[in-house]
Amino acid sequence: MMEVKTLDKPDERRDFPRGHLEAVHMTDLDFAVATFEPGWRWTESVAPLAGTDTCQMHHNGYIVQGRMHIAMDDGGETEVGPGDVFVISPGHDAWVVGDEQAVVYDFQGQTAREFAKK
């Protein structure tokens, strides 16, 4: 099997308050480029869509631009910026730090198809 898609023609664009993502869906991989504007915070912009208090998705990501702060439900916190690769377990909040938009590449199994969906 071989699959090739281009981000120039994403399978889906999902808009949410202060941000959006564009995704390509493949057999065993969803790849999304998420853009978060200054002031974006998961608990304010996505929680009403997800229906949970914190993000319950697993993320494998890479920060292209901007900075984000991540706070885990268990109390752990970190900040990520350009060039950082990360893995985040379910049970977290995240928000844009500063006045620059954050651009994040998110590599997932098919669970990413549910991010920011009603």
C-alpha positions as a Python dict, from the first residue, in 0.01 Angstrom:
ca = {
    (1, 'M'): (0, 0, 0),
    (2, 'M'): (108, 356, -68),
    (3, 'E'): (-77, 679, 4),
    (4, 'V'): (30, 1032, -76),
    (5, 'K'): (-170, 1347, -8),
    (6, 'T'): (-89, 1717, -10),
    (7, 'L'): (-172, 1981, 249),
    (8, 'D'): (-249, 2211, -44),
    (9, 'K'): (-575, 2014, -71),
    (10, 'P'): (-666, 1904, 282),
    (11, 'D'): (-945, 1652, 332),
    (12, 'E'): (-1094, 1873, 599),
    (13, 'R'): (-1077, 2218, 751),
    (14, 'R'): (-1220, 2258, 1100),
    (15, 'D'): (-1274, 2608, 1241),
    (16, 'F'): (-1312, 2685, 1611),
    (17, 'P'): (-1286, 3007, 1812),
    (18, 'R'): (-944, 3170, 1761),
    (19, 'G'): (-811, 2893, 1542),
    (20, 'H'): (-852, 2622, 1282),
    (21, 'L'): (-694, 2302, 1161),
    (22, 'E'): (-648, 2150, 820),
    (23, 'A'): (-610, 1775, 801),
    (24, 'V'): (-538, 1494, 563),
    (25, 'H'): (-680, 1154, 656),
    (26, 'M'): (-493, 843, 556),
    (27, 'T'): (-533, 474, 640),
    (28, 'D'): (-330, 473, 963),
    (29, 'L'): (-249, 842, 1003),
    (30, 'D'): (-419, 1174, 1041),
    (31, 'F'): (-186, 1467, 987),
    (32, 'A'): (-312, 1809, 1087),
    (33, 'V'): (-174, 2160, 1077),
    (34, 'A'): (-336, 2357, 1357),
    (35, 'T'): (-318, 2735, 1375),
    (36, 'F'): (-397, 2898, 1708),
    (37, 'E'): (-433, 3275, 1736),
    (38, 'P'): (-310, 3478, 2035),
    (39, 'G'): (-562, 3437, 2315),
    (40, 'W'): (-653, 3080, 2214),
    (41, 'R'): (-697, 2841, 2505),
    (42, 'W'): (-829, 2486, 2482),
    (43, 'T'): (-1065, 2520, 2779),
    (44, 'E'): (-1225, 2829, 2624),
    (45, 'S'): (-1215, 2753, 2251),
    (46, 'V'): (-1252, 2376, 2224),
    (47, 'A'): (-1396, 2245, 2553),
    (48, 'P'): (-1749, 2358, 2459),
    (49, 'L'): (-1721, 2153, 2138),
    (50, 'A'): (-1557, 1850, 2302),
    (51, 'G'): (-1783, 1841, 2607),
    (52, 'T'): (-1494, 1766, 2845),
    (53, 'D'): (-1318, 1982, 3103),
    (54, 'T'): (-974, 1921, 2952),
    (55, 'C'): (-842, 1775, 2627),
    (56, 'Q'): (-874, 1397, 2628),
    (57, 'M'): (-673, 1336, 2310),
    (58, 'H'): (-319, 1204, 2278),
    (59, 'H'): (-97, 1434, 2071),
    (60, 'N'): (230, 1374, 1886),
    (61, 'G'): (337, 1712, 1764),
    (62, 'Y'): (592, 1956, 1633),
    (63, 'I'): (584, 2332, 1693),
    (64, 'V'): (653, 2526, 1374),
    (65, 'Q'): (584, 2878, 1501),
    (66, 'G'): (484, 3051, 1823),
    (67, 'R'): (475, 2925, 2179),
    (68, 'M'): (226, 2719, 2377),
    (69, 'H'): (193, 2641, 2745),
    (70, 'I'): (65, 2295, 2840),
    (71, 'A'): (-80, 2211, 3181),
    (72, 'M'): (-154, 1847, 3264),
    (73, 'D'): (-442, 1745, 3489),
    (74, 'D'): (-186, 1586, 3724),
    (75, 'G'): (-13, 1923, 3778),
    (76, 'G'): (278, 1895, 3533),
    (77, 'E'): (341, 2200, 3313),
    (78, 'T'): (573, 2296, 3030),
    (79, 'E'): (610, 2544, 2749),
    (80, 'V'): (694, 2449, 2390),
    (81, 'G'): (818, 2658, 2101),
    (82, 'P'): (960, 2639, 1748),
    (83, 'G'): (1151, 2319, 1681),
    (84, 'D'): (1010, 2132, 1982),
    (85, 'V'): (871, 1782, 1929),
    (86, 'F'): (625, 1665, 2193),
    (87, 'V'): (403, 1384, 2313),
    (88, 'I'): (112, 1480, 2536),
    (89, 'S'): (-119, 1231, 2706),
    (90, 'P'): (-492, 1286, 2746),
    (91, 'G'): (-589, 1514, 3032),
    (92, 'H'): (-444, 1858, 2961),
    (93, 'D'): (-514, 2222, 2884),
    (94, 'A'): (-304, 2432, 2645),
    (95, 'W'): (-287, 2796, 2545),
    (96, 'V'): (-95, 3032, 2319),
    (97, 'V'): (178, 3230, 2493),
    (98, 'G'): (246, 3582, 2367),
    (99, 'D'): (113, 3773, 2069),
    (100, 'E'): (228, 3543, 1787),
    (101, 'Q'): (3, 3273, 1645),
    (102, 'A'): (112, 2916, 1715),
    (103, 'V'): (134, 2669, 1427),
    (104, 'V'): (148, 2303, 1527),
    (105, 'Y'): (188, 1987, 1321),
    (106, 'D'): (-3, 1701, 1485),
    (107, 'F'): (64, 1340, 1381),
    (108, 'Q'): (-204, 1102, 1503),
    (109, 'G'): (-369, 775, 1451),
    (110, 'Q'): (-730, 816, 1358),
    (111, 'T'): (-823, 971, 1696),
    (112, 'A'): (-740, 1319, 1561),
    (113, 'R'): (-1058, 1303, 1356),
    (114, 'E'): (-1248, 1397, 1672),
    (115, 'F'): (-1049, 1708, 1781),
    (116, 'A'): (-1269, 2019, 1806),
    (117, 'K'): (-1580, 1839, 1687),
    (118, 'K'): (-1926, 1856, 1834),
}
